[in-house]
Amino acid sequence: MRLTHLGCPSAVLLVTMFLTACGGGEKAAAGAAPAGVTTVVATPASLPASMTFVGQTQSPQAVEIYARVNGYLLRRSYTEGSVVKAGQVLFEIDHAPFQAQLDSARAEYAAQKARYDRAKANLDRVLPLAAENALSPKDRDDAIGAAKAAEASMQAAQAQVNTQELNLSYTYVRAPVAGISDYARVNDGTYVNASNSLLTTVSTVDPMRVVMSVSEQQFLAIREQRDSGRLVMPADGRLEADLLMADGSHYPATGTVTFASSTFNQQTGTFLVRADFANPDGALRPGQFVRITLKGASYANAIQVPQRAVMHGPKGDFLYVVANGKAEERPVQVAEPSGVFWRIEKGLKGGEQVVVDGAAKLAPGAPLKITGPAPTGSFDPATPKAE
């Protein structure tokens, strides 16, 4: 009853203020100003295609150096891990026994040569007499046979000399190729025989080979893109390769893919691909792990947008496109998400206007105010750059 005495105008005023406040909030929300955004036009273009894999350096020719004769190892004549030249002496095996055998073979050859010379001189005397029937045919045949036998013995002795000269030369173990030497597997003074004849390894390093494994899934995806015309391989079939070292530095030389296996390796589940890199200074060593990027192919009618236009939600990647002055949420599939520009594999068509700056404050159906084109540096939708 006290409220009645306060008077109706006061109660009406309170109710009116409350309703006005509530109604005013709804009108403010409905009349919110459109969000200011910048945009780019999705323009199909031919984009350079790059495919990155993990690879490992490998010597094209890793030669195991074996001792070819038995004997005591006198000395190692090279610095382990150094660059050696073709023909350089790496090890020396005791020469004395082989020198003695060579001397003996030479003496035997000298004796057989003297025997042959005597038999040949006798034959030279016999043949004229036999021609005048002054000598029996048997004596002539005996002289011919003795000369031939002496010649054969002399040739056998010469072959033995050659063999002993080879054995003596094998006591100097030389590098058959130029490359990086490995550690010595046998110490000086060790008796070398068939059980421990492996002495070291020399690996060629110029060019250096990089081996990479392409998974079956990657192989099938590349083939599907090629067959559909989205991926265009170079006309000459040559793919170039860039190398990224373990510390993030770029290797200065550009490589070339030289081999791609046509057979699927069931043990590793991959296809083998090789690329060769010039390595004159030996900066690359066998066994290093690197990242290798293959270039030379291109994507036909591809679309890429600035990376900051793409957002990630619970259902995956999406972006906003302008539709009738409002924001339309568009799920997209991103290919190779790297760099400042991302190629859109699916979900975006040429000519559509994509929101770049200001997309984070949008909601589906929100009104838009385009303030201008998005600043993209050197990005040109017609001739975009691939990262």
Phi, psi and omega in degrees: 000337178289331178296325177295322181290336177293334177102140180299323181304323180293316180295316179299321181297317180296314179298320181295318179297319180297312180295323180295319180297314179296312181295324180294325179295319179296320180292326180293320180293319181293331183259024180299144181290143178300145180288136177277128182222161170247154187222165168227155178266126178290113184240117178297140180203166175278120183247140174300135180259136176226142181231123185251135180224162171271131181230172178224134179290148184210135177291132177296336183214096176260108187259122175277130184261117180248149170284135184259354176225158178271147178161175179280133179284115183284311186197155169265128188252017180222165176268123183301134180085000182272167174279127180244156180262157176297131181090354180290138179287126180257319181221157173232129176258149183313121186273335192305311181299323182284327175294321179295318179295325177293318179298319179296319179294323178294321178295318178297321178296319179298319179294318180291328177291320178297318177299319179293317180300320179294316180294325180290320178295320178295321179295320179297331177281326186285321187300316177298322179293320179294327179293334180260014181058029178267001183218143181291151177302327180296317180296323178296314180296321179298320180293319178295316180296319180295321180293318180293319178297320179293323179293319179295318179297322179294320179294322177296319178296322178295320178297323178293324175298314179300319180297315181291328175294319176297313180300320178294321179292331179289346176289346171258102183275116187248157177282124180284340181222163174273138180173197180269128180275152177260182179288157178282126183273349180231134181278157177301142180091351180283141175280121184264129176216197185295334184281339182222040186279347178286118185260317180190186178226140174241125184245127175289145184233357180226107004282165175258136181263139174243124182255130178230152180247124179260122182293160179298323179295316178296318180299315181294323179294318179295318180295320179296318178295321179293315182293328180279352179089357179286330179249122182250119179279156180299149184299322181273000178076005184265125176255133176271163184223135173251148186239133176244122183284172183296332179273006179091356180278151179270133174286132190293330184274147176264133180262176180226135176290123184249345183203138173222119184292142176264001184246134178279127179276110184290335181287318181262345182070029185221168169252140183271132176230139181234146175225145180250139179234136173296136184217057186295330183266000180071025180294328177266134178240150181301141175096357180284145173265132184221168171252128184240131181245123180268132181228164179127333176274174180213154176264127181273137178051046181266158180235133173228150182229161174302142184302324184289351176280342184263131178239162182241127179238184181301332182261005179120195182286146176205166174215175178249137172243156181274122179226109180057040177076010180233164181276125176246121179285132185230112174295137180224160173247121183267136176253136180047068181290089178207153179082188183270349176236132181247135177277133180265116182283315182215152173108352183226138180249156178297140179093347179285147182264119186256132176283131180250288180270133181097000183291332185294337182261012183264162171226154179306130179086000181290140177292150185236151170231109182282116182272349179151179178289149181289135175289119183235018180067238182270009182292128176231115183305331181284326180227067185289161179255140178264144178268000000 
